[in-house]
Amino acid sequence: MISYFSIKIKDMPYIKIEVTREGVTREQKQALIKGVTDLMSDVLNKDPQLTFVVIQEYDLDDWGHAGEQVSVLREKGITAERKK
């Protein structure tokens, strides 16, 4: 039983999504989990029942880009929002 479980663990997809803590809703997280799971199944033929998705949120002070904390970028009006 343990060796079978170990073999399955080795072959299962694990996807980690990292985002800043800026109000991602429960519904949005569910959509991300479903979307990534479906993508792994469709593209790589992975079993959705063996696919794990983890969403890790970070405070704006704990994430940086181009030498600046994201909290500072937000204060400057710089966001990751798609332009319309």
C-alpha positions in Angstrom: 0.0 0.0 0.0 2.7 2.5 0.9 4.8 1.8 -2.2 1.7 2.1 -4.5 0.9 5.4 -2.9 4.5 6.6 -3.3 4.4 5.7 -7.0 1.2 7.6 -7.5 2.4 10.6 -5.6 5.5 10.8 -7.9 3.4 10.9 -11.0 0.7 13.3 -9.9 0.7 16.9 -11.2 1.2 19.7 -8.6 0.6 23.2 -9.7 1.3 26.2 -7.5 -0.2 29.6 -8.4 1.3 32.6 -6.6 -0.6 35.9 -6.5 -0.6 39.1 -4.4 -3.2 39.4 -1.7 -5.5 41.9 -3.5 -9.0 40.5 -3.0 -9.0 37.3 -5.1 -12.4 35.9 -4.4 -13.3 32.3 -3.5 -15.1 32.1 -6.8 -12.0 33.3 -8.7 -9.8 30.8 -6.9 -12.2 28.0 -7.8 -12.1 29.1 -11.5 -8.3 29.1 -11.4 -8.2 25.6 -9.8 -10.8 24.2 -12.3 -9.1 25.9 -15.3 -5.6 24.7 -14.5 -6.9 21.2 -13.8 -8.7 21.1 -17.1 -5.7 22.4 -18.9 -3.5 19.7 -17.5 -6.0 17.1 -18.5 -6.5 18.4 -22.0 -2.9 19.2 -22.9 -0.9 16.6 -20.9 -3.6 14.0 -20.5 -3.3 14.1 -16.7 -6.0 12.6 -14.5 -7.9 15.4 -12.8 -8.4 13.2 -9.7 -4.6 13.2 -9.2 -4.0 16.9 -9.9 -3.3 19.2 -7.0 -3.5 23.0 -7.3 -2.3 25.3 -4.5 -2.9 29.0 -4.5 -0.4 31.0 -2.4 -1.2 34.6 -1.6 1.5 37.2 -0.7 1.2 40.5 1.0 2.1 43.4 -1.3 5.1 44.3 0.8 6.4 40.7 0.3 6.4 40.7 -3.5 8.6 42.8 -5.7 9.0 43.6 -9.4 11.8 45.7 -11.1 13.4 46.5 -7.8 10.2 47.8 -6.1 7.8 46.4 -3.7 4.3 45.8 -5.2 2.9 48.0 -2.5 5.0 50.9 -3.7 4.0 50.2 -7.4 0.3 50.3 -6.4 0.8 53.6 -4.7 2.3 54.9 -8.0 -0.8 53.6 -9.8 0.9 50.7 -11.5 -1.3 47.6 -11.5 -1.4 44.3 -13.3 -4.9 45.0 -14.7 -5.4 44.3 -18.4 -5.9 47.5 -20.4 -9.4 47.8 -21.9 
